[in-house]
Amino acid sequence: MSEPDKTPGDPELRTRLESLSAALRQTGKAEEAKVEAENRDKVLAGAMSSGFRAATDLIGGVIAGGLIGYLGDRWLGTSPFLLIAFLVIGTIAGFRSVYRLGARPTSGRAQNAPKD
């Protein structure tokens, strides 16, 4: 006894093919959602990294300037003069560093830029 021919017009075969196609579409959608979630996580991590670096640069500039000014005042005996001067210089250096960090291009901007 031979098995009946399975032709493309066979309703059983068509039903199986449709269920397989539906399953493949669901798998593809799940994979796309997973990749999209991973990309969002990478973007968020990059933004947090830039934010922490900017805060560290600003705070580091102020602290370094204050420390240099304080030690210079103790060494030369010119009490608040060098402290104030180097605090201002450190603050300016910190803001300049944050500005340069924000002004540099990132790879995310080039991908999301509108096309003319």
N, CA, C and O atoms as CSV, one atom per row, in Angstrom:
chain,resi,resn,atom,element,x,y,z
A,1,MET,N,N,0.842,-1.167,0.000
A,1,MET,CA,C,0.000,0.000,0.000
A,1,MET,C,C,0.887,1.229,0.000
A,1,MET,O,O,1.831,1.350,0.781
A,2,SER,N,N,0.569,2.089,-0.855
A,2,SER,CA,C,1.352,3.314,-0.952
A,2,SER,C,C,0.596,4.472,-0.316
A,2,SER,O,O,-0.632,4.500,-0.249
A,3,GLU,N,N,1.380,5.406,0.136
A,3,GLU,CA,C,0.809,6.603,0.758
A,3,GLU,C,C,0.234,7.477,-0.352
A,3,GLU,O,O,0.806,7.556,-1.439
A,4,PRO,N,N,-0.901,8.136,-0.082
A,4,PRO,CA,C,-1.481,8.981,-1.123
A,4,PRO,C,C,-0.556,10.146,-1.441
A,4,PRO,O,O,0.174,10.627,-0.575
A,5,ASP,N,N,-0.594,10.596,-2.698
A,5,ASP,CA,C,0.247,11.716,-3.127
A,5,ASP,C,C,-0.139,12.988,-2.388
A,5,ASP,O,O,-1.317,13.320,-2.262
A,6,LYS,N,N,0.897,13.704,-1.894
A,6,LYS,CA,C,0.680,14.990,-1.227
A,6,LYS,C,C,0.983,16.079,-2.241
A,6,LYS,O,O,2.148,16.389,-2.486
A,7,THR,N,N,-0.016,16.642,-2.812
A,7,THR,CA,C,0.158,17.698,-3.792
A,7,THR,C,C,-0.111,19.028,-3.127
A,7,THR,O,O,-0.758,19.075,-2.081
A,8,PRO,N,N,0.382,20.133,-3.723
A,8,PRO,CA,C,0.161,21.444,-3.125
A,8,PRO,C,C,-1.310,21.776,-2.932
A,8,PRO,O,O,-1.643,22.633,-2.114
A,9,GLY,N,N,-2.190,21.121,-3.660
A,9,GLY,CA,C,-3.617,21.396,-3.510
A,9,GLY,C,C,-4.245,20.615,-2.364
A,9,GLY,O,O,-5.425,20.804,-2.069
A,10,ASP,N,N,-3.495,19.756,-1.722
A,10,ASP,CA,C,-4.005,18.925,-0.639
A,10,ASP,C,C,-4.331,19.806,0.575
A,10,ASP,O,O,-3.455,20.533,1.044
A,11,PRO,N,N,-5.569,19.762,1.097
A,11,PRO,CA,C,-5.952,20.622,2.226
A,11,PRO,C,C,-5.135,20.348,3.485
A,11,PRO,O,O,-4.825,21.281,4.224
A,12,GLU,N,N,-4.782,19.097,3.745
A,12,GLU,CA,C,-4.005,18.779,4.944
A,12,GLU,C,C,-2.609,19.402,4.863
A,12,GLU,O,O,-2.106,19.965,5.836
A,13,LEU,N,N,-1.998,19.289,3.682
A,13,LEU,CA,C,-0.680,19.868,3.482
A,13,LEU,C,C,-0.740,21.392,3.573
A,13,LEU,O,O,0.136,22.015,4.173
A,14,ARG,N,N,-1.758,21.981,2.986
A,14,ARG,CA,C,-1.915,23.424,3.020
A,14,ARG,C,C,-2.073,23.909,4.469
A,14,ARG,O,O,-1.505,24.936,4.841
A,15,THR,N,N,-2.830,23.186,5.274
A,15,THR,CA,C,-3.034,23.553,6.673
A,15,THR,C,C,-1.712,23.470,7.444
A,15,THR,O,O,-1.392,24.348,8.245
A,16,ARG,N,N,-0.961,22.412,7.190
A,16,ARG,CA,C,0.330,22.273,7.864
A,16,ARG,C,C,1.296,23.378,7.463
A,16,ARG,O,O,2.018,23.917,8.302
A,17,LEU,N,N,1.306,23.717,6.158
A,17,LEU,CA,C,2.178,24.789,5.687
A,17,LEU,C,C,1.787,26.138,6.296
A,17,LEU,O,O,2.658,26.925,6.667
A,18,GLU,N,N,0.511,26.401,6.399
A,18,GLU,CA,C,0.053,27.657,6.993
A,18,GLU,C,C,0.422,27.732,8.473
A,18,GLU,O,O,0.831,28.789,8.954
A,19,SER,N,N,0.283,26.620,9.199
A,19,SER,CA,C,0.647,26.638,10.621
A,19,SER,C,C,2.156,26.816,10.786
A,19,SER,O,O,2.607,27.490,11.713
A,20,LEU,N,N,2.933,26.213,9.891
A,20,LEU,CA,C,4.380,26.389,9.940
A,20,LEU,C,C,4.755,27.839,9.627
A,20,LEU,O,O,5.622,28.411,10.288
A,21,SER,N,N,4.113,28.426,8.633
A,21,SER,CA,C,4.383,29.824,8.291
A,21,SER,C,C,4.029,30.749,9.462
A,21,SER,O,O,4.768,31.689,9.753
A,22,ALA,N,N,2.924,30.489,10.118
A,22,ALA,CA,C,2.534,31.298,11.269
A,22,ALA,C,C,3.547,31.162,12.393
A,22,ALA,O,O,3.898,32.148,13.042
A,23,ALA,N,N,4.017,29.940,12.624
A,23,ALA,CA,C,5.015,29.726,13.675
A,23,ALA,C,C,6.319,30.447,13.344
A,23,ALA,O,O,6.943,31.029,14.231
A,24,LEU,N,N,6.734,30.414,12.092
A,24,LEU,CA,C,7.951,31.114,11.686
A,24,LEU,C,C,7.803,32.624,11.825
A,24,LEU,O,O,8.745,33.303,12.232
A,25,ARG,N,N,6.623,33.158,11.488
A,25,ARG,CA,C,6.392,34.600,11.656
A,25,ARG,C,C,6.483,34.989,13.129
A,25,ARG,O,O,7.074,36.016,13.462
A,26,GLN,N,N,5.904,34.182,14.008
A,26,GLN,CA,C,5.955,34.468,15.442
A,26,GLN,C,C,7.397,34.443,15.943
A,26,GLN,O,O,7.802,35.297,16.732
A,27,THR,N,N,8.167,33.464,15.482
A,27,THR,CA,C,9.565,33.373,15.887
A,27,THR,C,C,10.336,34.584,15.391
A,27,THR,O,O,11.155,35.143,16.120
A,28,GLY,N,N,10.078,34.990,14.157
A,28,GLY,CA,C,10.751,36.169,13.601
A,28,GLY,C,C,10.405,37.427,14.370
A,28,GLY,O,O,11.275,38.260,14.621
A,29,LYS,N,N,9.144,37.574,14.748
A,29,LYS,CA,C,8.735,38.741,15.520
A,29,LYS,C,C,9.383,38.740,16.894
A,29,LYS,O,O,9.790,39.790,17.392
A,30,ALA,N,N,9.481,37.574,17.506
A,30,ALA,CA,C,10.119,37.476,18.817
A,30,ALA,C,C,11.597,37.850,18.731
A,30,ALA,O,O,12.118,38.550,19.600
A,31,GLU,N,N,12.270,37.381,17.680
A,31,GLU,CA,C,13.683,37.705,17.486
A,31,GLU,C,C,13.873,39.199,17.255
A,31,GLU,O,O,14.801,39.799,17.799
A,32,GLU,N,N,12.997,39.806,16.449
A,32,GLU,CA,C,13.078,41.247,16.197
A,32,GLU,C,C,12.877,42.028,17.483
A,32,GLU,O,O,13.580,43.008,17.727
A,33,ALA,N,N,11.925,41.607,18.311
A,33,ALA,CA,C,11.671,42.290,19.582
A,33,ALA,C,C,12.879,42.166,20.508
A,33,ALA,O,O,13.223,43.109,21.219
A,34,LYS,N,N,13.519,40.996,20.494
A,34,LYS,CA,C,14.695,40.783,21.337
A,34,LYS,C,C,15.844,41.684,20.894
A,34,LYS,O,O,16.506,42.300,21.729
A,35,VAL,N,N,16.082,41.763,19.598
A,35,VAL,CA,C,17.154,42.607,19.068
A,35,VAL,C,C,16.866,44.076,19.368
A,35,VAL,O,O,17.774,44.821,19.735
A,36,GLU,N,N,15.622,44.495,19.217
A,36,GLU,CA,C,15.247,45.877,19.494
A,36,GLU,C,C,15.456,46.210,20.968
A,36,GLU,O,O,15.932,47.298,21.290
A,37,ALA,N,N,15.110,45.294,21.862
A,37,ALA,CA,C,15.313,45.522,23.295
A,37,ALA,C,C,16.803,45.626,23.617
A,37,ALA,O,O,17.204,46.464,24.425
A,38,GLU,N,N,17.625,44.783,22.991
A,38,GLU,CA,C,19.068,44.849,23.214
A,38,GLU,C,C,19.630,46.176,22.726
A,38,GLU,O,O,20.499,46.756,23.377
A,39,ASN,N,N,19.143,46.665,21.585
A,39,ASN,CA,C,19.616,47.950,21.068
A,39,ASN,C,C,19.239,49.091,22.002
A,39,ASN,O,O,20.037,50.001,22.227
A,40,ARG,N,N,18.008,49.045,22.555
A,40,ARG,CA,C,17.602,50.093,23.508
A,40,ARG,C,C,18.495,50.066,24.734
A,40,ARG,O,O,18.882,51.118,25.245
A,41,ASP,N,N,18.828,48.865,25.213
A,41,ASP,CA,C,19.700,48.753,26.380
A,41,ASP,C,C,21.083,49.330,26.092
A,41,ASP,O,O,21.669,49.994,26.947
A,42,LYS,N,N,21.606,49.078,24.889
A,42,LYS,CA,C,22.917,49.615,24.532
A,42,LYS,C,C,22.887,51.138,24.454
A,42,LYS,O,O,23.830,51.797,24.891
A,43,VAL,N,N,21.824,51.697,23.906
A,43,VAL,CA,C,21.701,53.151,23.809
A,43,VAL,C,C,21.624,53.759,25.202
A,43,VAL,O,O,22.273,54.768,25.480
A,44,LEU,N,N,20.827,53.144,26.081
A,44,LEU,CA,C,20.705,53.639,27.454
A,44,LEU,C,C,22.039,53.558,28.182
A,44,LEU,O,O,22.411,54.487,28.898
A,45,ALA,N,N,22.758,52.461,28.006
A,45,ALA,CA,C,24.064,52.313,28.654
A,45,ALA,C,C,25.047,53.362,28.151
A,45,ALA,O,O,25.822,53.911,28.935
A,46,GLY,N,N,25.024,53.643,26.855
A,46,GLY,CA,C,25.903,54.672,26.299
A,46,GLY,C,C,25.577,56.051,26.831
A,46,GLY,O,O,26.476,56.842,27.116
A,47,ALA,N,N,24.284,56.343,26.965
A,47,ALA,CA,C,23.872,57.647,27.491
A,47,ALA,C,C,24.270,57.790,28.956
A,47,ALA,O,O,24.739,58.847,29.380
A,48,MET,N,N,24.082,56.727,29.721
A,48,MET,CA,C,24.476,56.780,31.135
A,48,MET,C,C,25.987,56.935,31.272
A,48,MET,O,O,26.460,57.665,32.143
A,49,SER,N,N,26.738,56.259,30.426
A,49,SER,CA,C,28.187,56.367,30.457
A,49,SER,C,C,28.634,57.805,30.175
A,49,SER,O,O,29.507,58.340,30.858
A,50,SER,N,N,28.026,58.415,29.166
A,50,SER,CA,C,28.368,59.803,28.842
A,50,SER,C,C,27.995,60.748,29.975
A,50,SER,O,O,28.736,61.683,30.276
A,51,GLY,N,N,26.859,60.509,30.597
A,51,GLY,CA,C,26.430,61.358,31.707
A,51,GLY,C,C,27.354,61.258,32.904
A,51,GLY,O,O,27.709,62.270,33.509
A,52,PHE,N,N,27.746,60.026,33.251
A,52,PHE,CA,C,28.667,59.857,34.376
A,52,PHE,C,C,30.033,60.463,34.069
A,52,PHE,O,O,30.679,61.030,34.951
A,53,ARG,N,N,30.465,60.343,32.823
A,53,ARG,CA,C,31.760,60.924,32.463
A,53,ARG,C,C,31.709,62.442,32.549
A,53,ARG,O,O,32.658,63.068,33.019
A,54,ALA,N,N,30.606,63.042,32.097
A,54,ALA,CA,C,30.475,64.493,32.171
A,54,ALA,C,C,30.482,64.961,33.625
A,54,ALA,O,O,31.148,65.941,33.960
A,55,ALA,N,N,29.745,64.265,34.486
A,55,ALA,CA,C,29.717,64.642,35.898
A,55,ALA,C,C,31.095,64.489,36.534
A,55,ALA,O,O,31.515,65.338,37.320
A,56,THR,N,N,31.792,63.419,36.200
A,56,THR,CA,C,33.124,63.190,36.757
A,56,THR,C,C,34.103,64.257,36.283
A,56,THR,O,O,34.911,64.746,37.073
A,57,ASP,N,N,34.043,64.625,35.009
A,57,ASP,CA,C,34.934,65.658,34.488
A,57,ASP,C,C,34.697,66.996,35.176
A,57,ASP,O,O,35.647,67.691,35.534
A,58,LEU,N,N,33.445,67.351,35.360
A,58,LEU,CA,C,33.123,68.633,35.999
A,58,LEU,C,C,33.565,68.640,37.455
A,58,LEU,O,O,34.231,69.577,37.896
A,59,ILE,N,N,33.204,67.617,38.197
A,59,ILE,CA,C,33.559,67.557,39.617
A,59,ILE,C,C,35.073,67.443,39.796
A,59,ILE,O,O,35.649,68.049,40.699
A,60,GLY,N,N,35.706,66.661,38.928
A,60,GLY,CA,C,37.160,66.511,39.004
A,60,GLY,C,C,37.884,67.818,38.753
A,60,GLY,O,O,38.879,68.111,39.415
A,61,GLY,N,N,37.401,68.609,37.808
A,61,GLY,CA,C,38.026,69.911,37.542
A,61,GLY,C,C,37.917,70.847,38.724
A,61,GLY,O,O,38.884,71.528,39.065
A,62,VAL,N,N,36.758,70.893,39.355
A,62,VAL,CA,C,36.555,71.775,40.511
A,62,VAL,C,C,37.420,71.305,41.690
A,62,VAL,O,O,38.068,72.117,42.350
A,63,ILE,N,N,37.425,70.001,41.948
A,63,ILE,CA,C,38.212,69.479,43.075
A,63,ILE,C,C,39.707,69.680,42.840
A,63,ILE,O,O,40.428,70.085,43.752
A,64,ALA,N,N,40.175,69.403,41.632
A,64,ALA,CA,C,41.598,69.573,41.341
A,64,ALA,C,C,42.001,71.043,41.470
A,64,ALA,O,O,43.047,71.351,42.042
A,65,GLY,N,N,41.187,71.939,40.948
A,65,GLY,CA,C,41.487,73.366,41.078
A,65,GLY,C,C,41.498,73.819,42.532
A,65,GLY,O,O,42.381,74.568,42.950
A,66,GLY,N,N,40.518,73.365,43.294
A,66,GLY,CA,C,40.474,73.727,44.710
A,66,GLY,C,C,41.668,73.185,45.474
A,66,GLY,O,O,42.231,73.883,46.317
A,67,LEU,N,N,42.055,71.968,45.195
A,67,LEU,CA,C,43.195,71.365,45.884
A,67,LEU,C,C,44.495,72.091,45.545
A,67,LEU,O,O,45.304,72.376,46.428
A,68,ILE,N,N,44.688,72.386,44.276
A,68,ILE,CA,C,45.901,73.109,43.871
A,68,ILE,C,C,45.927,74.489,44.523
A,68,ILE,O,O,46.967,74.919,45.021
A,69,GLY,N,N,44.799,75.180,44.521
A,69,GLY,CA,C,44.735,76.506,45.139
A,69,GLY,C,C,44.984,76.460,46.638
A,69,GLY,O,O,45.697,77.306,47.177
A,70,TYR,N,N,44.401,75.476,47.314
A,70,TYR,CA,C,44.574,75.346,48.757
A,70,TYR,C,C,46.034,75.062,49.105
A,70,TYR,O,O,46.601,75.679,50.006
A,71,LEU,N,N,46.633,74.116,48.376
A,71,LEU,CA,C,48.043,73.800,48.651
A,71,LEU,C,C,48.966,74.963,48.301
A,71,LEU,O,O,49.953,75.202,48.997
A,72,GLY,N,N,48.654,75.686,47.231
A,72,GLY,CA,C,49.447,76.859,46.873
A,72,GLY,C,C,49.333,77.950,47.916
A,72,GLY,O,O,50.321,78.618,48.225
A,73,ASP,N,N,48.145,78.140,48.462
A,73,ASP,CA,C,47.964,79.143,49.526
A,73,ASP,C,C,48.740,78.758,50.783
A,73,ASP,O,O,49.355,79.613,51.419
A,74,ARG,N,N,48.714,77.498,51.136
A,74,ARG,CA,C,49.452,77.061,52.333
A,74,ARG,C,C,50.955,77.230,52.133
A,74,ARG,O,O,51.675,77.598,53.061
A,75,TRP,N,N,51.421,76.959,50.915
A,75,TRP,CA,C,52.856,77.036,50.641
A,75,TRP,C,C,53.350,78.488,50.596
A,75,TRP,O,O,54.412,78.815,51.127
A,76,LEU,N,N,52.546,79.359,49.942
A,76,LEU,CA,C,52.959,80.752,49.787
A,76,LEU,C,C,52.397,81.680,50.861
A,76,LEU,O,O,52.872,82.807,50.997
A,77,GLY,N,N,51.410,81.244,51.619
A,77,GLY,CA,C,50.828,82.074,52.666
A,77,GLY,C,C,49.928,83.181,52.132
A,77,GLY,O,O,49.810,84.232,52.761
A,78,THR,N,N,49.293,82.965,50.988
A,78,THR,CA,C,48.386,83.962,50.385
A,78,THR,C,C,46.960,83.449,50.502
A,78,THR,O,O,46.327,83.096,49.506
A,79,SER,N,N,46.458,83.414,51.752
A,79,SER,CA,C,45.293,82.626,52.102
A,79,SER,C,C,44.204,82.466,51.045
A,79,SER,O,O,44.278,81.448,50.357
A,80,PRO,N,N,43.246,83.281,50.822
A,80,PRO,CA,C,42.201,82.801,49.914
A,80,PRO,C,C,42.458,83.075,48.432
A,80,PRO,O,O,41.701,82.602,47.585
A,81,PHE,N,N,43.515,83.831,48.101
A,81,PHE,CA,C,43.697,84.269,46.722
A,81,PHE,C,C,43.861,83.110,45.733
A,81,PHE,O,O,43.104,83.021,44.767
A,82,LEU,N,N,44.827,82.230,45.955
A,82,LEU,CA,C,45.060,81.126,45.017
A,82,LEU,C,C,43.912,80.115,45.029
A,82,LEU,O,O,43.591,79.525,43.997
A,83,LEU,N,N,43.293,79.915,46.201
A,83,LEU,CA,C,42.158,78.999,46.277
A,83,LEU,C,C,41.038,79.471,45.361
A,83,LEU,O,O,40.492,78.682,44.589
A,84,ILE,N,N,40.695,80.740,45.440
A,84,ILE,CA,C,39.618,81.287,44.599
A,84,ILE,C,C,40.017,81.238,43.123
A,84,ILE,O,O,39.219,80.843,42.273
A,85,ALA,N,N,41.244,81.639,42.825
A,85,ALA,CA,C,41.693,81.668,41.430
A,85,ALA,C,C,41.671,80.271,40.812
A,85,ALA,O,O,41.173,80.089,39.701
A,86,PHE,N,N,42.209,79.290,41.530
A,86,PHE,CA,C,42.254,77.939,40.968
A,86,PHE,C,C,40.899,77.246,40.990
A,86,PHE,O,O,40.655,76.359,40.172
A,87,LEU,N,N,40.010,77.628,41.907
A,87,LEU,CA,C,38.639,77.114,41.843
A,87,LEU,C,C,37.954,77.580,40.561
A,87,LEU,O,O,37.260,76.807,39.901
A,88,VAL,N,N,38.157,78.844,40.219
A,88,VAL,CA,C,37.577,79.368,38.977
A,88,VAL,C,C,38.199,78.668,37.768
A,88,VAL,O,O,37.488,78.272,36.845
A,89,ILE,N,N,39.516,78.517,37.773
A,89,ILE,CA,C,40.188,77.847,36.657
A,89,ILE,C,C,39.726,76.395,36.538
A,89,ILE,O,O,39.472,75.916,35.433
A,90,GLY,N,N,39.614,75.694,37.664
A,90,GLY,CA,C,39.154,74.308,37.651
A,90,GLY,C,C,37.722,74.188,37.165
A,90,GLY,O,O,37.389,73.248,36.442
A,91,THR,N,N,36.865,75.138,37.555
A,91,THR,CA,C,35.481,75.121,37.097
A,91,THR,C,C,35.407,75.352,35.593
A,91,THR,O,O,34.653,74.678,34.891
A,92,ILE,N,N,36.184,76.296,35.108
A,92,ILE,CA,C,36.214,76.556,33.666
A,92,ILE,C,C,36.726,75.325,32.917
A,92,ILE,O,O,36.172,74.956,31.881
A,93,ALA,N,N,37.771,74.694,33.432
A,93,ALA,CA,C,38.312,73.494,32.784
A,93,ALA,C,C,37.276,72.365,32.786
A,93,ALA,O,O,37.152,71.638,31.800
A,94,GLY,N,N,36.533,72.214,33.885
A,94,GLY,CA,C,35.496,71.181,33.955
A,94,GLY,C,C,34.387,71.424,32.953
A,94,GLY,O,O,33.959,70.502,32.258
A,95,PHE,N,N,33.913,72.678,32.873
A,95,PHE,CA,C,32.861,72.998,31.905
A,95,PHE,C,C,33.352,72.830,30.469
A,95,PHE,O,O,32.597,72.396,29.600
A,96,ARG,N,N,34.610,73.172,30.221
A,96,ARG,CA,C,35.162,73.009,28.877
A,96,ARG,C,C,35.214,71.529,28.501
A,96,ARG,O,O,34.913,71.157,27.367
A,97,SER,N,N,35.594,70.702,29.451
A,97,SER,CA,C,35.650,69.266,29.196
A,97,SER,C,C,34.256,68.706,28.920
A,97,SER,O,O,34.090,67.879,28.023
A,98,VAL,N,N,33.253,69.148,29.680
A,98,VAL,CA,C,31.877,68.699,29.462
A,98,VAL,C,C,31.373,69.179,28.099
A,98,VAL,O,O,30.685,68.438,27.397
A,99,TYR,N,N,31.710,70.406,27.727
A,99,TYR,CA,C,31.296,70.927,26.422
A,99,TYR,C,C,31.904,70.106,25.296
A,99,TYR,O,O,31.218,69.754,24.336
A,100,ARG,N,N,33.200,69.798,25.413
A,100,ARG,CA,C,33.859,69.003,24.371
A,100,ARG,C,C,33.272,67.604,24.282
A,100,ARG,O,O,33.165,67.038,23.194
A,101,LEU,N,N,32.891,67.047,25.423
A,101,LEU,CA,C,32.272,65.725,25.427
A,101,LEU,C,C,30.914,65.762,24.719
A,101,LEU,O,O,30.576,64.850,23.966
A,102,GLY,N,N,30.151,66.810,24.965
A,102,GLY,CA,C,28.836,66.933,24.338
A,102,GLY,C,C,28.894,67.320,22.872
A,102,GLY,O,O,27.961,67.034,22.122
A,103,ALA,N,N,29.966,67.960,22.454
A,103,ALA,CA,C,30.070,68.444,21.073
A,103,ALA,C,C,30.591,67.382,20.109
A,103,ALA,O,O,30.439,67.528,18.896
A,104,ARG,N,N,31.199,66.321,20.624
A,104,ARG,CA,C,31.758,65.323,19.704
A,104,ARG,C,C,30.634,64.440,19.152
A,104,ARG,O,O,29.676,64.130,19.860
A,105,PRO,N,N,30.759,64.043,17.898
A,105,PRO,CA,C,29.708,63.210,17.291
A,105,PRO,C,C,29.743,61.792,17.839
A,105,PRO,O,O,30.797,61.273,18.208
A,106,THR,N,N,28.574,61.182,17.884
A,106,THR,CA,C,28.481,59.791,18.326
A,106,THR,C,C,27.951,58.954,17.180
A,106,THR,O,O,27.387,59.487,16.224
A,107,SER,N,N,28.125,57.668,17.270
A,107,SER,CA,C,27.678,56.775,16.197
A,107,SER,C,C,26.158,56.708,16.143
A,107,SER,O,O,25.604,56.463,15.071
A,108,GLY,N,N,25.467,56.916,17.255
A,108,GLY,CA,C,24.007,56.850,17.277
A,108,GLY,C,C,23.354,57.975,16.497
A,108,GLY,O,O,22.296,57.783,15.898
A,109,ARG,N,N,23.965,59.129,16.498
A,109,ARG,CA,C,23.385,60.266,15.770
A,109,ARG,C,C,23.421,60.053,14.268
A,109,ARG,O,O,22.489,60.441,13.563
A,110,ALA,N,N,24.484,59.441,13.774
A,110,ALA,CA,C,24.611,59.236,12.330
A,110,ALA,C,C,23.562,58.242,11.834
A,110,ALA,O,O,23.077,58.370,10.710
A,111,GLN,N,N,23.209,57.262,12.650
A,111,GLN,CA,C,22.234,56.263,12.230
A,111,GLN,C,C,20.830,56.823,12.274
A,111,GLN,O,O,20.004,56.468,11.433
A,112,ASN,N,N,20.536,57.688,13.230
A,112,ASN,CA,C,19.182,58.205,13.405
A,112,ASN,C,C,18.947,59.530,12.699
A,112,ASN,O,O,17.867,60.109,12.814
A,113,ALA,N,N,19.939,60.012,11.972
A,113,ALA,CA,C,19.794,61.292,11.295
A,113,ALA,C,C,18.774,61.176,10.170
A,113,ALA,O,O,18.748,60.170,9.462
A,114,PRO,N,N,17.928,62.200,9.996
A,114,PRO,CA,C,16.944,62.144,8.912
A,114,PRO,C,C,17.643,62.190,7.556
A,114,PRO,O,O,18.650,62.876,7.379
A,115,LYS,N,N,17.093,61.457,6.618
A,115,LYS,CA,C,17.669,61.413,5.277
A,115,LYS,C,C,16.985,62.444,4.399
A,115,LYS,O,O,15.762,62.585,4.417
A,116,ASP,N,N,17.800,63.169,3.623
A,116,ASP,CA,C,17.238,64.207,2.745
A,116,ASP,C,C,16.685,63.630,1.482
A,116,ASP,O,O,16.177,64.368,0.637
